């Protein structure tokens, strides 16, 4: 348990403060200015949606997309930054209102496959081999509208298409139980790992576990991470926090439940997460009340809290922990953990 960690976030995590119930409250920050903030905040990796790197890519030719992506790679190099992954943003196009890979419309499913191939091309240009799939609209508003067996088959077919398109690309499925669709087809880590087994290259398919998504499924994020680690499928993480079963809040990591956050740090560190180049990714939003000039503190705070919890985890008396477990004295063990969090 002596690994070092690299941190990443996406440009959407420096944002205008809109939420599902209200408009923007802060000014937009130009992309290049966001890149300048990364190193200042202690981050080295940049998470991308495909159209973060290449805006309006639906209107561009393949050559234009390649040139735009190469220009972004040059900017990353100038700032000393690395692209962690690219995620095809399939959920905002009007055509995918009823799903992308699982749409009942064959033309929409083809659009989704074509766009996913473009995301692979962009990833290659940016120097990353990881594609993250948030299957946002791969679900249904009413059960009768889609055949769930067919829907899963279609997701597998779309993933196979990407895996066949590029023999080096890896896919990390990011499961979520709800939102924006009412009923999601791949809601948990277990579903995502089972999905990987259905593909033609299971070894190249894993998961991206987001803390809030696990909480929204009524699960503990550290248990989900342990499950994925046991299958060697934890390709990346999105750490944040969540106030219960509400809309996806993307709160600062450890801001709600320190003990829950400690256990996420502990499980990652216990099994040398990061040894194969995995990043500690954050997916967090500044509070809507933050003024423009202090609207990156959530990023600083999340990274700092991760590292403080890492120190606490590594400072635990492992022999004492083991003895209490052997004695089945879980009350004393619980007190030890809580006192460690209190600095007592």
N, C-alpha and C positions, 0 to 999 in steps of 0.2 A: 504494500500500500504506500508506494512512494512515487507515484507517477506525477507528471506535470500535465496541465490542462491548457488547451487553446479554446478561445471563446469566439463565438460568431453571433451575429444578428442580421436581420433583413432590413433593407431601407424602409420598409413599411412600418418598422418599429420606431422611427422618427416621423411622427404623423401629425395630422391637423386636429385631432381630438374629437372627431365625429364619433358617435356611438349609435346603436340601433334606434335611438329615440331622439337624436338631435343632430344638428349640422356642425360643420367645422367651427372651431373656436381659436385656432392658431393659423399662422401663415404657413404656406408650403415652403419646404426647404429644398433647394435644387439638389439633384442627385450628387453632383461632384462635391458640394458642400457637406453632404452626409458622409461621403467617403473620407473627407478630411477629419471627421469626428471619430472615426474608428480607433485609430491609434491613441488619440488623446484619452479615450475611455478605457483603453487596455484590451481592445479587440483586434484580432488578426484575420478573421474570416467573415466573408460576406455571403449571406443567403440570397438567392435570387428566385423570383418568378421569371418565366421566360420574357414577359413584357416589361419587367424591371430593367432587364439588360437591353431589350430591343422593343421600345414602345411601338405600338401600332403595327406589330409584325404581320397581322392579317392582310395588311395593305402592301407588303413588301415582297419583292422577288427573293429567291434563294440567295442570290449574290448579294443583294442589299442587306439581308439578314446577317449573312456571314461578315460583311464589312462592318456593320454596326457592332456585332459581338466582338470582333477583333479590336475595335476602338475602345470598347469597355475593358477588355483585357489589358490594353495598354495603360488605361487609367488605374486599374488595380495594381499593375506593376509599379507605376509611378508612386503610389501611396504605400507600397510594401504590403499589399493585401492579397488574400487568396480567396477564390470562389469556393464555397463549401458545396453547394448543390444548386440545381435548377429545378423548378417545379412548374410544369405546364399549368397555366391559369385557365382552366376549362370552364369555370363556373360563372364567369361574368359575361360571356357572349350570349346575345339574345337567343341564339340557336339552341343553347344547352339548357333552356329553362326546365326541361323535363329529363335532365341527365345528359351526359356526354357519351361515355362508353356504354351506358345502359339505356340510352334513349330508344324509344320505340321507332324512331325515324332512322332508316339506314344511312341517309345522307349525313345526318348529324353524327352518327357513329364514325363515319369515314372522316368527317372534319376533325373529330377528336383524335383519331389516329394520326392524321396528317400533322396536326398541331403538336402532338406528342413527339413525332419524329423531328419536327423543327426544334423542340426543346432539347432533344439529344444533340442536334447540331450545335446549338448555342452552348450547351454544356462543354462540348469538345473544344469550341473556340475559347471558352473561358478557362479551360484547363482543369475541369472537374469530371469525374466519372460517375457522379451520384445524381440520380433523379429522384425527387420526392413527389409522391403521389398523394395529395389530399383529395380523397374521393368525395368532394363536397356535395355534388348533386347526384351522386350515384345511390339513389334511393327512390322513395315514392311518397306522395302525399296520402294516397289511399292504397291499401294492399292489392285491391283488384286491378289496379292500373298496369301492373307489371308482374311478370312471372319471376319470382326470386331465383329459381334455379337457372333460368335462362340469363338473368342479369349477372349472376356470378360467372357463368360461362363466358359472357361477353367481356367482363373485366379481365379474365384470364387471357382471352384472345388478344385484347388490346396490350396487355403486358408482354405477351409473347411476341407481338409485333415489334415492340421496342427492343426486346432482348435479341431478336433476330436481326433487327436493323443495325445494331452495334454490338459486337461481341465482347466489348469491354465495359459497357455501361452497367451500373448497378441501380436497383430500384428500392427505395425505402417507402413502404406504404405508411401513411399517417392516419391511423384509425380515429374515428370520432363517432359517438353514439347518436348525435342529432345535430341539427343546425348546419346548413340552412334547410336541409330536407327534414321532414318530420320523422321518417323511418330510413335509417341508413343500412346498407347491406353489409358493410365491413366495419362494425362498430368498436371492436376491441383488438388488442394485441393478438389474442388467440386466433381471431378470425383472419387477421393479416398474415400470420405465420402459416395457417392452414392454406391460405391463398397462394403463398409462395410455393408450397409443395405441389400445387397444381400446374405450375409453370414449367416450361422446358428447361429452365436453368435455375433450379431452386437455390443454388448456392449464391446466386447474384441478386436474390430478393430478400429483403429484410424489413425492418420497421423503423419508423421515426416516432418515438413515444413522446407525446406532449402531456405534461403534468395535468393541465386543466381538463383535457379530453378524458383521461382516466378517471378523474374526480367526477366528471359529468356522467360517467357510466357507473358511478357508485363504487369505484375500485380505488385501491391505493397505488399511486404511481410507482413507488419503489417495488411493489410486488410485480407490476407489469414489466418493469425493467429487469427484475430478476428472472421472470419467465422468458423474456427475449434473450437475456444473456445465456440462459441454460441451453438455448438452441443456437447460440452464436449468431443471433439475428439482430442485435441492437446496433444498427448502422449509424444512428444519430439520435439526439434528444432535443426536445423543445421544452426548456424549463420555464415555468411560470407558476402562478398560484391562482386560487379560485375560492370564492365565497360560496361554497355549496352548489346546489343543483339549480343554478341560474343560467342566463346566457353566458357564452364564453367570454370571460372577463380579461384574460391575459394580464393578470396583476403581477407586480414585481415578485420575483422568486423569493419565497420564504416570508412574504409580507403577511400572510394569513396564518399559516401553521408552521412554526419553526421545527417542531418535531417531525412532521411529515416531510419537510424539506431536508432535515438532517438525514433521514433514512434514505432519501434519494441520493444524496451525496455519498452516504456510506456504502450503498450497494454498488454504485459506480466505481468507487475507489477500491472496494474489496476485490473486485474482479478486473482490475487494471483497464477499465474503460479508457480509451484514448491511446492504448499501446499500438494500435494499428492505424493511427491517424484520425480517429473519430474526434469530432468537435463537441464541446459543450455549447449547444445552441440555445439561444434565448428567443422566446416569442412573447414579447411583453409590450404593453401600451402604457404610456404616461397617463396619469390621472387627467381627466378632462379639465380639472381646475388649474393645471400647471400653466404658467405663463410661458411665452415663447422662449425666453432666455434661459429657462430652467427645465426645458422639456426633454432633456436627455438624462436626468438624474435617475430615472428608473433603470436605465441600462447600467450606469455606474453602480447603483445600489445592488442590483441583482448579482453582478459579478463579485462585488465585495462580500455580499452575504454568502455566496457559494464558498468563497475562499475561507471565510471565518468559520463556517460550518465544517469545512474540510479540516481545519485545525482542531476543532472540537472532536470530530470523529477520530482523528489520528491520535488525539490526546487521551482517549478512553483507555482505561486499564484493561487490556484484553484478557489478561489472566483472571482478573476479578470478574469480568463479564462471563468468562467460561465457567468459573466456579459457581456463580449464581445460577447459570443455566443448568449445570450438573445437579445442583441442589434443588432445582425447580422453585427457586425463590424469586419469582417474577416481580413481586412487589418491591423487593430491594433493588432489582435490576431497573425497574421503572424509575425509582427514586434516583438512582445513579444517573440515568439519562437526563431526567428533568433537572437535576442539580448541575450537570455539565452544561446544559443549555442556559442555566441561570448564572453560570460562572461561579458557582458555590463550591 
